[in-house]
Amino acid sequence: MKQQLYGLIGFPAMHSKSPRMHNTAMKKLNINAKYQAFEFPTELLDSKVEQLKNLNIQGFNVTMPFKKKIIKYLDDLDDTAKKLQSVNTVENVNGKWIGHSTDGEGFWKTIKSDPKTVALIGSGGAAKSILLSKPDNVTVHIFNHKSIRFSQHSEEIKKIMNIELENLSDIESILPKTDLVINATNVGMQDEHSVLSKLDFELMNGGSAVDIIYRDRPTEFLKLAQEAGLKTKNGLDMLVSQGALSFEVWFQRKAPIELMNEVVKK
């Protein structure tokens, strides 16, 4: 029987730990499939989608900058992806591509600290997914820099959760009562910038900081949070958790999450 193909599309994508994680999980469960990363710039999306269709890809993950852009190529969306207008997982069902979003649910499965008040920074697909999936007993304030797309993002967030997108420059007023702050932007992925300063983190009087970026060394956001005495966590747990949910969408089987965790942390 021919080996089935799964993968990840994004730009960048070659740094991703997803292939190692999914290939190990498939091998463990004796699934005849392989998972690989496809990295290409936005202007090649049309031709790459065509290529993936020709390869009869059975499922793939979607990362920046394609979470919204992929939607026009899909045949249907699940309820969460429809609300968010953002997709991180695509499954092939009898030749039809169905979009899902497992980011938010995956994120909250990794949070064990039971926060009450959360400051979420960012208004892209991952941030919206985290917001939509939040537990009922958690209050989330969502912030972003004022930019030309601020009002568009603000309208989208109001539609999803009926809360206001706040200007990042006003975050100081909320930090003293915040137990968890989340960076859901890509600031710090490729450089040493941080969306918050050490002084901002010190306003929190303890608590936790999560950066959904993962890379080999801590981001500046996490370094400054640590210096201010906060507990910190990068995006690896979220990568595994949302990846396990993607795996379950594709194979209708429980993912070997402990093994997946082990592999990405090597």
N, C-alpha and C positions, 0 to 999 in steps of 0.2 A: 504494500500500500504506500502511495506517495506521501512524503512528509508534508504536513500542513505548515503554512507560513503565518506568523504573527509578527508584530513589530511596534515601533514607535516612530512617529513623525514629529519633527521639531527643528528649530534652528536657534541655538546649537542643540545637538542630540547625541553626538558621538561620545561625550563624556558620561552618558547615562549609565547607571548601574542596573537599569531595568532588564537588559538582555541577560546578564549573569543571573539575576534573580529569577526571571521567568524560565530560562532554559534549565536551571537547576530544579525548579518545581515540576516542570514537565517531565524531566528525566525521572525524578522520584516517583511520579505517578504513572510512569510508563506510557506517556502520551507521545505519539509519533508526530512531533511538531518542533519547529525552531522559531526563535524570536530574534529579530535584529533591528538595529537603529537605522533610520533613513533620515539623513540630515540634508536639508536644502533650503535656499532662501525663498521668501514669499512668492517672488515672480515665477518660480518653477512649480507652484502648487498644482496648477491645471495638468501639466504633463506628468507630474509624479502620481497624482490621483489615478490618471489613466493607466500608468504603469502598474500601480498596485492592483487595479481591477484586472488587468491582463495576467498578473501573477496569481490571481484568485486568492488574495490575502483573506484569511478567515477572521481576523480581528486585529485591531491595533490601538495603541494609546496615542494620545495627542497632547503635546506640550506647546509652550509658547513658540511662535506667535500664532498658532493655528486653531486654538480652541473655539473661536467664533467663526473663523474663515472656513473651517471644514464643513460647517452646517449645510451650505448650499449644495454639497455633493451627496448628502445623506437622504435616504428614503423616508426615515421617520426618527423621532426622538422620544425618549422616555419622559415622564412628567417632569422630573427634576431638570433634565437638560432643556426641556421646552421652557420652563420658567426662567432658567438662568440664561438661555441662549448661549450656552457654553458646553462644550463636549470634551471629555478627556479619554473616553473609551468608545470604540466602535466595534460592533459585532456584525459578522456577515451571516444573515439568516436566509438561506436559499437564494443567494445572489443579491439580497437587499441589504443595504448598510443602515444599521440602527445605532443612533448615538445615545450615550449614557454619560452621566457625570458622577464619578465616585470620589472626587476630591474631598468634598465637605464631610461626608459620612466617614471617610477614611481618616480625616484630620481628627475629628472628635473622638474616635475610638482610641487615639493615642494620648488623650489628655486625662490624666488620672488625678489631677489636683483639685477637682470640683470647684472651679472658679465661679464667682457670682457676677463680677463686672469685668468686661473684656474690652480692650482697645484694639481694634483691627485696622491695620494700615494697608490701604490698597483698594482698588475698585474694579480690578480685572476679574477674569473667570474664576480663579482660585478663591479670591476674597469673597465673591458673591456666593460661591458654593459653600464656603465655611459659614457665612452668614445664614444662608437658607437652612442649613442642617443643624443649627445650634440647638442645644437642649433647651426645653421650655423655661427652666429656672435660671438661665443665664441672660444677663443684659449685655448687649453688644453695642458699642459706639463705633461707627466706621468713619475713617478719616482718609483724606488724600490731599496732595498738593493742589492748589488752585491752578487749573490749566484750561486750555480752550475746550477740553472735553468734560470739564467738571460738571456742567449742568446736564449733559447727556447721561453721564454716569449716575448723577443724582436722581434723575427720572427713573432710570433702570432699577436702582436700589429701592426707590419708593414703591415701584411696582412689585418687586420681589417680597419686601418685608414691611413696607409702609414706615420706614424710618428715614431720617435725613442723613445724607452724606455730609460730614463736617469737614471744615478746612483744617488741614494738618497743623497749621500755625496756632490753632486753638486747643491742641491736645493737652497742654499743661493743666488746664482746669479739671480734666477728668483723671489724670494719672494718679493723684493721691488716693482715689478710691478704687483703683484698678488692681485686680489680682493677677491678670494675665494680659500681656501685650504681644501682638502677633504682627510680624512683618510678612505681608502677602504681596509685596512688590518684588521686582527683580533688582532693586538697588542693592549693590554689594555682591551680586553674582560674579561679576568680572573685575571688580575693583575694591578699594578699601573705603567706600562711602557707607554711611549709615543714615537711615531716615530719622533717627533720634540721637540725641547727645547723651553723654554720661549724666549730665545734670537732669535731663528728662527722666532717665531711669531712677535717679536718686529720689525723685518726687514720689515714687511708688511705695517706699517703705517695705521693701521685700516683694515677694511674689515671683512670677515666672515670666520669661520671655521666650517666644518661639519664633524662629526664622524658618519659613518654609523652603528656603534655599538650602541645598546641601552641597558641600564641597569638602575637599580634604582638610582644610584648616577652617577655624571658626570665622564667620563673617565679622565685619567691624561692629555690626548691630549686636551680635552675641558677645563679642569681646567687651564692649562698653557696658552691656547689661551685667556681665559677670563681675566687672570691676565695681559696679554699683551694688553688688551683693545679691543679685537675682539668680534664681535657678534658671538654667538655659537648656534649650533643646533645638537641634537643627531639623531639617526637613526629611531626614532619613526614615524616621518612624512613619511619617505620613506617606512617603514614597512606598514603603512596604505595605502599609495598611490599605491605601487606595489601589495598589497593585494587586493585592490579594482579592479585593472586591472585583477588579477587572477580570482576574483569572476565573473567579466564580461565575461571572457573566458569560464568559466564553465557553467554559467546560461544564457548567452546572455541577461542579464538585467542590468540596471544601478545599481551599488552598492550604498548603503546608507552611503556614505563616512563620512558625519558629525557624524553620530551615531558611526561608526567604530572608528573615531578619539576620540570621547568622551570616549568610552569603554577602549581603550588602555591607556588613560591618567589618568584613575581613580587611 
